[in-house]
Amino acid sequence: MMTDLSITIVAYNNEDDVTKAVCSIMEHTALSMSKKIYLVDNSIEANTLSMLAERYPEVSYLKT
């Protein structure tokens, strides 16, 4: 299956902004549009953004 929309978000200690961005993408894109969001977490802190991958199957979480 081809993906209609592919987004990569690189994050560094900005959990609130990234969470808002992902939620906004999910809310404002058509349900019929297939999407893949790659979330790259460069922070030293715990994997706090990994919960977005658990909440949304369209999100792939990568910890660096």
C-alpha positions as CSV (number, residue, x, y, z in Angstrom):
1,M,0.0,0.0,0.0
2,M,1.3,3.4,-0.9
3,T,1.5,6.1,1.7
4,D,-0.2,9.4,0.8
5,L,1.7,11.5,3.4
6,S,5.0,10.9,5.1
7,I,6.3,13.2,7.9
8,T,9.5,13.1,9.9
9,I,9.8,15.0,13.1
10,V,13.1,15.3,14.9
11,A,12.7,16.1,18.6
12,Y,15.1,17.3,21.3
13,N,13.6,17.9,24.7
14,N,10.3,19.4,23.3
15,E,7.8,16.8,24.2
16,D,4.8,19.2,24.5
17,D,5.4,20.7,21.0
18,V,5.9,17.3,19.4
19,T,2.8,15.9,21.0
20,K,0.7,18.9,19.9
21,A,2.1,18.6,16.3
22,V,1.3,14.9,16.0
23,C,-2.2,15.3,17.5
24,S,-2.8,18.2,15.1
25,I,-1.7,16.1,12.1
26,M,-3.9,13.3,13.1
27,E,-6.9,15.6,13.7
28,H,-6.6,17.7,10.5
29,T,-5.8,15.1,7.9
30,A,-8.5,13.1,6.1
31,L,-9.1,9.7,7.6
32,S,-9.0,8.3,4.0
33,M,-5.4,9.6,3.6
34,S,-2.8,7.0,4.6
35,K,0.0,8.6,6.6
36,K,3.3,7.6,8.3
37,I,4.9,9.8,10.9
38,Y,8.5,9.1,11.8
39,L,9.4,10.5,15.2
40,V,13.1,10.7,15.9
41,D,13.9,11.4,19.6
42,N,17.3,12.9,20.1
43,S,16.8,13.8,23.8
44,I,18.8,12.3,26.6
45,E,15.8,11.9,28.8
46,A,13.6,8.9,29.0
47,N,11.5,7.7,26.1
48,T,8.6,10.0,26.9
49,L,7.6,10.4,23.2
50,S,7.2,6.6,22.7
51,M,3.7,6.9,24.0
52,L,2.7,8.6,20.8
53,A,3.6,5.4,18.9
54,E,1.5,3.4,21.3
55,R,-1.5,5.8,20.8
56,Y,-1.2,6.2,17.0
57,P,-0.3,3.2,14.8
58,E,0.8,5.6,12.1
59,V,3.7,6.8,14.3
60,S,7.1,5.1,14.2
61,Y,9.3,6.0,17.2
62,L,13.1,6.0,16.9
63,K,15.3,6.8,19.9
64,T,18.8,7.9,19.0
